[in-house]
Amino acid sequence: MSSQPNTPQTAGLSKDTIFSMLSNQRRRYVLYYLNHRPGPVSLRDLAEQIAAWENDCTIDDLEYKQRKRVYTSLHQTHLPKLDEMGIVNYDRDAGTITLADRASDLDAYLELVGEHDVPWCTFYLGLSTIAAGFVAGAWLDVFPFSSLPDLAFAGGVVVMFAVAASVNSYLARRHHLGGDSAPFDAADRD
């Protein structure tokens, strides 16, 4: 029985490592940006977009110092750390970055709920409560539930859950790591 050493490249990411990697806003921005761009991304493009988010402006409105500050910190600190952990593949010579397979380990920690959004677990709890009220109404022969055939009533409850699940699925795919606009912490920062 051979055992492989427990190195960052072969071991699963611990929660401490995950939280350490995600504790920095620029690293979260890196993951957000890469998750929405298939294939290799240039360090320059990545740095420009992150600088624009951080300075709440467009890429065209960035100053040289704003771009350079982000570029340097990504190149010297953040991308090497993410690369070492196997979260991104950073080719220093080519200046390109891609998501590595381990990036998907962080998805659950990056699912964002906006300030005015209701978490889906709370939504489904509420939907179940409403459905239970409908069932109780039908069981007690309360109008309008008493006038519905049982199969139509059951079908209505199933359709209600199917529509909610479809919307949930669509939004989960569309807003994976926050969607195409600026990440929540960029748009909501003080």
N, CA, C and O of each residue as an XYZ file, in Angstrom:
760
protein
N       0.849     -1.178      0.000
C       0.000      0.000      0.000
C       0.887      1.230      0.000
O       1.626      1.471      0.955
N       0.815      2.000     -1.060
C       1.642      3.205     -1.136
C       0.823      4.395     -0.676
O      -0.368      4.503     -0.965
N       1.475      5.270      0.033
C       0.770      6.484      0.455
C       1.429      7.673     -0.190
O       2.653      7.799     -0.222
N       0.593      8.535     -0.698
C       1.071      9.742     -1.354
C       1.215     10.824     -0.299
O       0.359     10.934      0.579
N       2.278     11.632     -0.358
C       2.440     12.680      0.641
C       1.266     13.651      0.607
O       0.659     13.893     -0.436
N       0.975     14.188      1.761
C      -0.155     15.123      1.905
C       0.310     16.536      1.570
O       0.485     17.364      2.464
N       0.513     16.813      0.273
C       0.968     18.123     -0.180
C      -0.226     18.938     -0.629
O      -1.304     18.384     -0.843
N      -0.056     20.245     -0.774
C      -1.180     21.062     -1.237
C      -1.756     20.590     -2.566
O      -2.950     20.769     -2.809
N      -0.944     19.995     -3.431
C      -1.435     19.580     -4.745
C      -2.190     18.260     -4.691
O      -2.990     17.989     -5.587
N      -1.963     17.405     -3.650
C      -2.609     16.093     -3.625
C      -3.682     15.975     -2.563
O      -4.562     15.125     -2.695
N      -3.652     16.778     -1.523
C      -4.635     16.698     -0.451
C      -5.841     17.563     -0.770
O      -5.759     18.508     -1.555
N      -6.967     17.222     -0.146
C      -8.137     18.076     -0.271
C      -7.891     19.369      0.491
O      -7.075     19.416      1.411
N      -8.589     20.393      0.108
C      -8.420     21.679      0.790
C      -9.139     21.647      2.136
O     -10.320     21.309      2.206
N      -8.433     21.996      3.187
C      -9.049     22.073      4.509
C      -9.894     23.340      4.581
O      -9.722     24.259      3.780
N     -10.803     23.379      5.542
C     -11.628     24.581      5.708
C     -10.756     25.779      6.052
O     -11.022     26.894      5.604
N      -9.706     25.550      6.854
C      -8.805     26.660      7.195
C      -8.149     27.229      5.941
O      -8.043     28.446      5.792
N      -7.710     26.350      5.039
C      -7.091     26.798      3.786
C      -8.111     27.542      2.930
O      -7.812     28.596      2.369
N      -9.304     26.993      2.836
C     -10.352     27.635      2.034
C     -10.653     29.025      2.574
O     -10.712     29.993      1.816
N     -10.843     29.122      3.882
C     -11.159     30.424      4.469
C      -9.988     31.388      4.332
O     -10.185     32.588      4.144
N      -8.778     30.866      4.425
C      -7.597     31.714      4.246
C      -7.538     32.254      2.815
O      -7.259     33.435      2.605
N      -7.799     31.394      1.843
C      -7.772     31.824      0.448
C      -8.881     32.834      0.161
O      -8.684     33.769     -0.615
N     -10.034     32.651      0.780
C     -11.180     33.518      0.515
C     -11.233     34.737      1.429
O     -12.111     35.586      1.277
N     -10.313     34.831      2.364
C     -10.339     35.959      3.299
C      -9.933     37.273      2.633
O     -10.206     38.351      3.163
N      -9.289     37.183      1.484
C      -8.843     38.388      0.798
C      -9.795     38.706     -0.360
O     -10.103     37.847     -1.186
N     -10.244     39.940     -0.398
C     -11.203     40.355     -1.419
C     -10.630     40.198     -2.835
O     -11.353     39.781     -3.741
N      -9.363     40.518     -3.040
C      -8.794     40.393     -4.395
C      -8.792     38.951     -4.865
O      -9.017     38.691     -6.047
N      -8.545     38.012     -3.973
C      -8.581     36.607     -4.379
C     -10.013     36.187     -4.722
O     -10.227     35.400     -5.644
N     -10.978     36.706     -3.988
C     -12.374     36.410     -4.340
C     -12.709     36.996     -5.705
O     -13.399     36.362     -6.504
N     -12.224     38.202     -5.975
C     -12.440     38.815     -7.284
C     -11.801     37.976     -8.389
O     -12.383     37.816     -9.462
N     -10.617     37.446     -8.133
C      -9.944     36.594     -9.115
C     -10.846     35.413     -9.464
O     -11.074     35.125    -10.639
N     -11.352     34.737     -8.447
C     -12.196     33.565     -8.680
C     -13.491     33.939     -9.386
O     -13.953     33.226    -10.277
N     -14.061     35.039     -8.990
C     -15.287     35.522     -9.619
C     -15.052     35.779    -11.113
O     -15.824     35.324    -11.957
N     -13.986     36.509    -11.426
C     -13.682     36.868    -12.808
C     -13.398     35.621    -13.645
O     -13.933     35.467    -14.743
N     -12.554     34.732    -13.120
C     -12.187     33.531    -13.875
C     -13.374     32.602    -14.084
O     -13.461     31.921    -15.105
N     -14.268     32.573    -13.140
C     -15.425     31.704    -13.265
C     -16.354     32.135    -14.399
O     -17.147     31.336    -14.897
N     -16.252     33.389    -14.800
C     -17.103     33.900    -15.878
C     -16.379     34.037    -17.206
O     -16.958     34.532    -18.172
N     -15.132     33.612    -17.273
C     -14.352     33.697    -18.508
C     -13.754     32.331    -18.815
O     -12.798     31.916    -18.160
N     -14.299     31.630    -19.795
C     -13.727     30.323    -20.141
C     -12.341     30.493    -20.763
O     -12.088     31.451    -21.492
N     -11.476     29.574    -20.470
C     -10.137     29.597    -21.061
C      -9.198     30.526    -20.324
O      -9.563     31.129    -19.316
N      -7.984     30.635    -20.838
C      -6.972     31.475    -20.179
C      -7.334     32.957    -20.218
O      -7.896     33.456    -21.193
N      -6.998     33.639    -19.134
C      -7.233     35.072    -18.991
C      -5.880     35.732    -18.787
O      -5.030     35.202    -18.072
N      -5.677     36.878    -19.405
C      -4.397     37.571    -19.222
C      -4.369     38.272    -17.868
O      -5.394     38.753    -17.383
N      -3.202     38.321    -17.274
C      -3.021     39.010    -16.007
C      -3.424     40.483    -16.149
O      -4.027     41.060    -15.244
N      -3.095     41.064    -17.260
C      -3.433     42.474    -17.495
C      -4.939     42.704    -17.451
O      -5.408     43.618    -16.773
N      -5.705     41.872    -18.178
C      -7.161     42.013    -18.194
C      -7.757     41.787    -16.803
O      -8.653     42.514    -16.375
N      -7.254     40.780    -16.113
C      -7.727     40.480    -14.765
C      -7.459     41.653    -13.826
O      -8.347     42.077    -13.087
N      -6.241     42.171    -13.856
C      -5.867     43.283    -12.975
C      -6.702     44.532    -13.278
O      -7.119     45.239    -12.361
N      -6.940     44.796    -14.540
C      -7.739     45.966    -14.901
C      -9.168     45.862    -14.375
O      -9.711     46.827    -13.837
N      -9.775     44.683    -14.533
C     -11.162     44.534    -14.077
C     -11.246     44.637    -12.559
O     -12.156     45.280    -12.036
N     -10.319     44.019    -11.852
C     -10.333     44.087    -10.385
C     -10.094     45.526     -9.924
O     -10.746     45.995     -8.991
N      -9.177     46.216    -10.566
C      -8.924     47.619    -10.210
C     -10.176     48.462    -10.447
O     -10.481     49.352     -9.654
N     -10.892     48.191    -11.517
C     -12.131     48.936    -11.801
C     -13.170     48.666    -10.716
O     -13.835     49.593    -10.254
N     -13.316     47.395    -10.301
C     -14.257     47.081     -9.221
C     -13.859     47.787     -7.932
O     -14.697     48.374     -7.249
N     -12.577     47.724     -7.609
C     -12.111     48.313     -6.353
C     -12.256     49.832     -6.329
O     -12.479     50.420     -5.271
N     -12.131     50.455     -7.473
C     -12.214     51.917     -7.546
C     -13.577     52.409     -8.017
O     -13.780     53.604     -8.232
N     -14.510     51.466     -8.175
C     -15.878     51.793     -8.568
C     -15.920     52.691     -9.804
O     -16.563     53.740     -9.823
N     -15.206     52.233    -10.836
C     -15.183     52.980    -12.094
C     -15.074     51.994    -13.254
O     -14.994     50.784    -13.042
N     -15.070     52.506    -14.454
C     -14.885     51.655    -15.623
C     -13.398     51.449    -15.860
O     -12.567     52.177    -15.318
N     -13.073     50.466    -16.662
C     -11.673     50.193    -16.994
C     -11.053     51.399    -17.692
O      -9.890     51.721    -17.452
N     -11.816     52.066    -18.551
C     -11.304     53.237    -19.270
C     -10.965     54.409    -18.341
O     -10.120     55.242    -18.668
N     -11.628     54.465    -17.185
C     -11.396     55.566    -16.246
C     -10.275     55.294    -15.240
O      -9.971     56.150    -14.409
N      -9.671     54.131    -15.307
C      -8.604     53.795    -14.359
C      -7.353     54.630    -14.601
O      -7.020     54.971    -15.736
N      -6.682     54.944    -13.525
C      -5.383     55.605    -13.618
C      -4.287     54.540    -13.624
O      -4.507     53.409    -13.190
N      -3.122     54.905    -14.114
C      -2.000     53.982    -14.205
C      -1.674     53.378    -12.840
O      -1.469     52.168    -12.738
N      -1.624     54.196    -11.796
C      -1.264     53.711    -10.453
C      -2.283     52.696     -9.929
O      -1.908     51.738     -9.253
N      -3.549     52.897    -10.231
C      -4.576     51.958     -9.792
C      -4.385     50.599    -10.451
O      -4.500     49.562     -9.798
N      -4.092     50.610    -11.746
C      -3.847     49.363    -12.471
C      -2.598     48.667    -11.945
O      -2.609     47.465    -11.679
N      -1.531     49.431    -11.802
C      -0.235     48.887    -11.399
C      -0.290     48.268    -10.004
O       0.283     47.201     -9.780
N      -0.973     48.926     -9.065
C      -1.066     48.426     -7.700
C      -1.731     47.043     -7.674
O      -1.249     46.134     -6.998
N      -2.819     46.890     -8.399
C      -3.528     45.616     -8.435
C      -2.698     44.571     -9.188
O      -2.574     43.431     -8.741
N      -2.137     44.962    -10.323
C      -1.319     44.047    -11.122
C      -0.186     43.475    -10.273
O       0.042     42.265    -10.270
N       0.516     44.338     -9.561
C       1.670     43.911     -8.768
C       1.257     42.957     -7.657
O       1.902     41.928     -7.451
N       0.185     43.289     -6.937
C      -0.227     42.405     -5.842
C      -0.728     41.059     -6.354
O      -0.498     40.031     -5.717
N      -1.409     41.053     -7.496
C      -1.833     39.776     -8.077
C      -0.631     38.938     -8.487
O      -0.552     37.750     -8.177
N       0.300     39.571     -9.187
C       1.474     38.874     -9.707
C       2.379     38.346     -8.595
O       2.865     37.218     -8.673
N       2.603     39.151     -7.569
C       3.565     38.777     -6.545
C       2.973     37.977     -5.388
O       3.679     37.189     -4.758
N       1.698     38.169     -5.104
C       1.138     37.558     -3.895
C      -0.032     36.619     -4.170
O       0.056     35.421     -3.903
N      -1.115     37.154     -4.696
C      -2.379     36.416     -4.727
C      -2.384     35.246     -5.710
O      -2.794     34.141     -5.353
N      -1.942     35.474     -6.922
C      -1.951     34.380     -7.896
C      -0.989     33.257     -7.530
O      -1.348     32.090     -7.687
N       0.229     33.557     -7.044
C       1.088     32.458     -6.591
C       0.460     31.626     -5.458
O       0.609     30.404     -5.438
N      -0.234     32.275     -4.521
C      -0.890     31.534     -3.438
C      -1.984     30.633     -3.981
O      -2.072     29.461     -3.615
N      -2.828     31.188     -4.866
C      -3.897     30.393     -5.446
C      -3.351     29.251     -6.299
O      -3.917     28.158     -6.316
N      -2.255     29.504     -7.003
C      -1.612     28.482     -7.820
C      -1.019     27.380     -6.942
O      -1.155     26.196     -7.251
N      -0.375     27.764     -5.870
C       0.244     26.799     -4.954
C      -0.795     25.849     -4.358
O      -0.511     24.672     -4.137
N      -1.974     26.355     -4.105
C      -3.049     25.536     -3.536
C      -3.805     24.736     -4.600
O      -4.686     23.943     -4.268
N      -3.467     24.938     -5.873
C      -4.134     24.209     -6.946
C      -5.508     24.745     -7.275
O      -6.336     24.029     -7.839
N      -5.763     26.005     -6.926
C      -7.065     26.617     -7.193
C      -7.074     27.270     -8.572
O      -8.092     27.243     -9.265
N      -5.952     27.852     -8.972
C      -5.784     28.390    -10.322
C      -4.487     27.848    -10.902
O      -3.615     27.370    -10.176
N      -4.377     27.929    -12.200
C      -3.118     27.641    -12.891
C      -2.588     28.981    -13.377
O      -3.181     29.626    -14.242
N      -1.463     29.384    -12.808
C      -0.886     30.682    -13.137
C       0.426     30.451    -13.875
O       1.397     29.959    -13.299
N       0.444     30.807    -15.142
C       1.651     30.721    -15.960
C       2.310     32.091    -15.943
O       1.921     32.993    -16.685
N       3.321     32.233    -15.080
C       3.992     33.531    -14.920
C       4.639     34.003    -16.218
O       4.604     35.191    -16.541
N       5.227     33.071    -16.956
C       5.923     33.456    -18.189
C       4.956     33.996    -19.241
O       5.229     35.009    -19.884
N       3.845     33.323    -19.407
C       2.862     33.754    -20.405
C       1.936     34.839    -19.854
O       1.286     35.549    -20.622
N       1.875     34.968    -18.526
C       0.991     35.953    -17.920
C      -0.470     35.579    -18.044
O      -1.328     36.451    -18.180
N      -0.764     34.266    -17.998
C      -2.144     33.803    -18.136
C      -2.576     33.015    -16.901
O      -1.764     32.406    -16.205
N      -3.858     33.048    -16.665
C      -4.442     32.379    -15.519
C      -5.680     31.623    -15.970
O      -6.456     32.125    -16.784
N      -5.866     30.422    -15.448
C      -7.087     29.651    -15.667
C      -7.503     29.045    -14.328
O      -6.684     28.887    -13.423
N      -8.763     28.716    -14.220
C      -9.234     28.013    -13.028
C      -8.732     26.584    -13.071
O      -8.738     25.950    -14.127
N      -8.300     26.077    -11.933
C      -7.909     24.674    -11.809
C      -9.111     23.883    -11.298
O     -10.125     24.458    -10.903
N      -8.983     22.568    -11.312
C     -10.091     21.721    -10.883
C     -10.521     22.010     -9.453
O     -11.706     21.924     -9.130
N      -9.573     22.349     -8.600
C      -9.885     22.594     -7.186
C     -10.730     23.836     -6.961
O     -11.293     23.997     -5.878
N     -10.836     24.697     -7.923
C     -11.636     25.911     -7.752
C     -13.079     25.566     -7.419
O     -13.743     26.298     -6.686
N     -13.562     24.458     -7.953
C     -14.948     24.063     -7.676
C     -15.157     23.712     -6.205
O     -16.292     23.738     -5.728
N     -14.079     23.382     -5.470
C     -14.194     23.127     -4.026
C     -14.648     24.367     -3.267
O     -15.167     24.263     -2.156
N     -14.455     25.537     -3.864
C     -14.779     26.793     -3.187
C     -16.178     27.308     -3.515
O     -16.651     28.253     -2.884
N     -16.838     26.702     -4.485
C     -18.133     27.210     -4.943
C     -19.150     27.363     -3.818
O     -19.840     28.379     -3.740
N     -19.246     26.365     -2.952
C     -20.236     26.428     -1.870
C     -19.979     27.614     -0.949
O     -20.915     28.172     -0.377
N     -18.717     27.998     -0.804
C     -18.368     29.100      0.079
C     -18.555     30.455     -0.605
O     -18.600     31.493      0.056
N     -18.662     30.434     -1.919
C     -18.783     31.681     -2.667
C     -20.202     31.986     -3.125
O     -20.446     33.032     -3.727
N     -21.136     31.088     -2.848
C     -22.511     31.378     -3.227
C     -22.964     32.581     -2.433
O     -22.936     32.588     -1.202
N     -23.371     33.576     -3.146
C     -23.693     34.851     -2.516
C     -25.192     35.083     -2.478
O     -25.916     34.776     -3.425
N     -25.628     35.621     -1.384
C     -27.015     36.021     -1.255
C     -27.002     37.525     -1.086
O     -26.403     38.042     -0.143
N     -27.652     38.223     -1.984
C     -27.690     39.673     -1.925
C     -28.421     40.166     -0.687
O     -29.133     39.413     -0.023
N     -28.235     41.419     -0.398
C     -28.794     42.029      0.808
C     -30.318     41.873      0.866
O     -30.867     41.671      1.949
N     -31.004     41.962     -0.264
C     -32.458     41.906     -0.278
C     -32.977     40.575     -0.806
O     -34.178     40.432     -1.037
N     -32.097     39.602     -1.000
C     -32.508     38.283     -1.485
C     -32.889     37.388     -0.311
O     -32.404     37.571      0.806
N     -33.755     36.426     -0.574
C     -34.134     35.426      0.417
C     -33.367     34.147      0.075
O     -33.408     33.700     -1.071
N     -32.671     33.552      1.043
C     -31.983     32.292      0.750
C     -32.994     31.239      0.295
O     -34.128     31.210      0.774
N     -32.579     30.383     -0.626
C     -33.503     29.409     -1.194
C     -34.035     28.459     -0.136
O     -35.186     28.032     -0.228
N     -33.231     28.111      0.871
C     -33.733     27.211      1.912
C     -34.914     27.859      2.640
O     -35.883     27.174      2.969
N     -34.848     29.149      2.892
C     -35.949     29.870      3.545
C     -37.154     29.951      2.605
O     -38.296     29.805      3.039
N     -36.895     30.179      1.336
C     -37.971     30.235      0.353
C     -38.733     28.909      0.310
O     -39.964     28.899      0.331
N     -38.000     27.783      0.250
C     -38.657     26.473      0.181
C     -39.382     26.138      1.481
O     -40.409     25.462      1.454
N     -38.869     26.595      2.605
C     -39.573     26.398      3.873
C     -40.905     27.139      3.834
O     -41.930     26.594      4.245
N     -40.897     28.372      3.347
C     -42.135     29.138      3.211
C     -43.093     28.494      2.230
O     -44.294     28.420      2.488
N     -42.569     28.026      1.103
C     -43.407     27.372      0.096
C     -44.035     26.105      0.663
O     -45.199     25.815      0.386
N     -43.281     25.353      1.449
C     -43.821     24.146      2.088
C     -44.916     24.495      3.085
O     -45.906     23.771      3.197
N     -44.749     25.589      3.804
C     -45.761     26.033      4.764
C     -47.050     26.398      4.037
O     -48.142     26.051      4.486
N     -46.920     27.095      2.920
C     -48.102     27.448      2.119
C     -48.786     26.193      1.594
O     -50.010     26.074      1.646
N     -47.985     25.254      1.084
C     -48.554     24.005      0.568
C     -49.252     23.233      1.687
O     -50.317     22.654      1.473
N     -48.654     23.225      2.883
C     -49.283     22.544      4.022
C     -50.621     23.218      4.370
O     -51.589     22.541      4.714
N     -50.664     24.538      4.278
C     -51.920     25.264      4.509
C     -52.974     24.895      3.488
O     -54.145     24.740      3.833
N     -52.574     24.752      2.232
C     -53.502     24.339      1.180
C     -54.042     22.931      1.462
O     -55.237     22.675      1.321
N     -53.143     22.028      1.861
C     -53.561     20.646      2.149
C     -54.531     20.643      3.332
O     -55.545     19.945      3.313
N     -54.209     21.428      4.358
C     -55.103     21.497      5.521
C     -56.460     22.064      5.112
O     -57.501     21.586      5.564
N     -56.443     23.078      4.262
C     -57.699     23.652      3.785
C     -58.529     22.641      3.009
O     -59.748     22.581      3.173
N     -57.884     21.854      2.174
C     -58.598     20.830      1.401
C     -59.115     19.733      2.324
O     -60.225     19.240      2.125
N     -58.350     19.346      3.311
C     -58.743     18.290      4.241
C     -59.944     18.727      5.089
O     -60.821     17.923      5.404
N     -59.967     20.023      5.453
C     -61.061     20.557      6.266
C     -62.249     21.043      5.421
O     -63.208     21.601      5.953
N     -62.175     20.827      4.116
C     -63.234     21.235      3.174
C     -63.528     22.723      3.249
O     -64.688     23.134      3.256
N     -62.479     23.527      3.305
C     -62.613     24.980      3.322
C     -62.667     25.463      1.876
O     -61.908     25.005      1.022
N     -63.589     26.405      1.616
C     -63.680     26.972      0.272
C     -62.441     27.820      0.018
O     -62.040     28.513      0.953
N     -61.813     27.843     -1.102
C     -62.122     27.265     -2.404
C     -61.534     25.869     -2.587
O     -61.721     25.247     -3.633
N     -60.818     25.370     -1.564
C     -60.164     24.070     -1.701
C     -61.169     22.930     -1.807
O     -60.900     21.924     -2.464
N     -62.302     23.077     -1.176
C     -63.320     22.028     -1.209
C     -63.915     21.856     -2.601
O     -64.446     20.792     -2.917
N     -63.833     22.888     -3.436
C     -64.421     22.807     -4.777
C     -63.467     22.213     -5.814
O     -63.872     21.946     -6.945
N     -62.224     22.007     -5.440
C     -61.241     21.450     -6.382
C     -61.202     19.926     -6.297
O     -61.246     19.361     -5.204
N     -61.121     19.260     -7.450
C     -60.916     17.804     -7.403
C     -59.537     17.516     -6.791
O     -58.611     18.313     -6.938
N     -59.411     16.389     -6.114
C     -58.167     16.035     -5.428
C     -56.967     16.028     -6.374
O     -55.890     16.514     -6.027
N     -57.162     15.478     -7.559
C     -56.052     15.393     -8.512
C     -55.631     16.779     -8.991
O     -54.437     17.029     -9.160
N     -56.567     17.671     -9.209
C     -56.241     19.041     -9.624
C     -55.510     19.762     -8.502
O     -54.553     20.495     -8.753
N     -55.951     19.561     -7.275
C     -55.301     20.179     -6.124
C     -53.857     19.676     -5.994
O     -52.936     20.477     -5.834
N     -53.663     18.373     -6.061
C     -52.316     17.784     -5.953
C     -51.440     18.261     -7.108
O     -50.268     18.581     -6.914
N     -52.009     18.306     -8.298
C     -51.265     18.789     -9.459
C     -50.835     20.234     -9.296
O     -49.725     20.602     -9.679
N     -51.714     21.061     -8.723
C     -51.384     22.465     -8.482
C     -50.207     22.624     -7.528
O     -49.333     23.462     -7.753
N     -50.180     21.817     -6.454
C     -49.071     21.872     -5.501
C     -47.769     21.425     -6.174
O     -46.719     22.034     -5.968
N     -47.843     20.363     -6.978
C     -46.659     19.878     -7.689
C     -46.152     20.932     -8.669
O     -44.949     21.178     -8.749
N     -47.058     21.551     -9.411
C     -46.665     22.602    -10.357
C     -46.025     23.773     -9.621
O     -45.044     24.342    -10.100
N     -46.567     24.138     -8.466
C     -46.011     25.234     -7.673
C     -44.547     24.929     -7.293
O     -43.683     25.796     -7.426
N     -44.272     23.717     -6.830
C     -42.902     23.347     -6.479
C     -42.010     23.222     -7.722
O     -40.835     23.589     -7.682
N     -42.562     22.711     -8.812
C     -41.771     22.567    -10.045
C     -41.349     23.927    -10.592
O     -40.213     24.096    -11.035
N     -42.259     24.891    -10.561
C     -41.926     26.239    -11.034
C     -40.842     26.851    -10.145
O     -39.884     27.438    -10.647
N     -40.993     26.714     -8.833
C     -39.998     27.260     -7.899
C     -38.636     26.593     -8.106
O     -37.609     27.271     -8.102
N     -38.622     25.286     -8.283
C     -37.360     24.565     -8.499
C     -36.715     24.953     -9.830
O     -35.492     25.046     -9.927
N     -37.533     25.177    -10.843
C     -36.998     25.594    -12.143
C     -36.357     26.974    -12.053
O     -35.271     27.195    -12.589
N     -37.023     27.892    -11.382
C     -36.468     29.236    -11.201
C     -35.180     29.152    -10.393
O     -34.194     29.804    -10.737
N     -35.174     28.365     -9.331
C     -33.978     28.171     -8.516
C     -32.827     27.635     -9.357
O     -31.709     28.145     -9.275
N     -33.089     26.621    -10.156
C     -32.058     26.025    -11.005
C     -31.517     27.027    -12.017
O     -30.305     27.131    -12.208
N     -32.410     27.757    -12.658
C     -32.003     28.761    -13.641
C     -31.123     29.834    -13.001
O     -30.063     30.167    -13.529
N     -31.562     30.368    -11.871
C     -30.806     31.421    -11.201
C     -29.477     30.911    -10.657
O     -28.483     31.638    -10.674
N     -29.446     29.678    -10.178
C     -28.196     29.107     -9.674
C     -27.157     29.028    -10.795
O     -25.982     29.318    -10.571
N     -27.581     28.639    -11.992
C     -26.651     28.585    -13.126
C     -26.274     29.984    -13.594
O     -25.112     30.248    -13.902
N     -27.240     30.864    -13.647
C     -27.011     32.219    -14.148
C     -26.164     33.058    -13.197
O     -25.323     33.843    -13.634
N     -26.388     32.889    -11.902
C     -25.710     33.706    -10.912
C     -24.594     32.966    -10.216
O     -24.198     33.332     -9.109
N     -24.087     31.940    -10.846
C     -22.970     31.202    -10.247
C     -21.865     32.186     -9.898
O     -21.348     32.885    -10.770
N     -21.514     32.238     -8.646
C     -20.537     33.190     -8.117
C     -20.943     34.629     -8.372
O     -20.089     35.502     -8.533
N     -22.228     34.876     -8.409
C     -22.673     36.259     -8.396
C     -23.151     36.831     -9.710
O     -23.670     37.947     -9.703
N     -23.018     36.154    -10.840
C     -23.500     36.711    -12.097
C     -22.428     37.472    -12.857
O     -21.240     37.357    -12.556
N     -22.853     38.246    -13.840
C     -21.901     38.937    -14.714
C     -21.535     40.338    -14.260
O     -20.556     40.898    -14.755
N     -22.275     40.915    -13.349
C     -21.941     42.254    -12.880
C     -20.880     42.152    -11.791
O     -20.374     41.066    -11.508
N     -20.548     43.280    -11.186
C     -19.515     43.294    -10.150
C     -19.935     42.398     -8.998
O     -21.124     42.295     -8.696
N     -18.971     41.745     -8.349
C     -19.296     40.915     -7.197
C     -19.989     41.740     -6.126
O     -19.823     42.958     -6.061
N     -20.767     41.068     -5.287
C     -21.507     41.778     -4.249
C     -20.606     42.636     -3.392
O     -20.963     43.775     -3.091
N     -19.433     42.128     -2.980
C     -18.626     42.942     -2.089
C     -18.072     44.168     -2.804
O     -17.703     45.137     -2.142
N     -18.003     44.159     -4.129
C     -17.576     45.370     -4.836
C     -18.725     46.381     -4.883
O     -18.525     47.573     -4.648
N     -19.914     45.895     -5.185
C     -21.043     46.795     -5.326
C     -21.573     47.286     -3.981
O     -22.139     48.377     -3.906
N     -21.398     46.495     -2.912
C     -21.995     46.823     -1.627
C     -21.011     47.383     -0.616
O     -21.377     47.593      0.540
N     -19.779     47.629     -1.018
C     -18.823     48.075     -0.007
C     -19.115     49.506      0.427
O     -19.733     50.277     -0.308
N     -18.668     49.846      1.616
C     -18.945     51.182      2.168
C     -18.147     52.251      1.474
O     -18.261     53.427      1.817
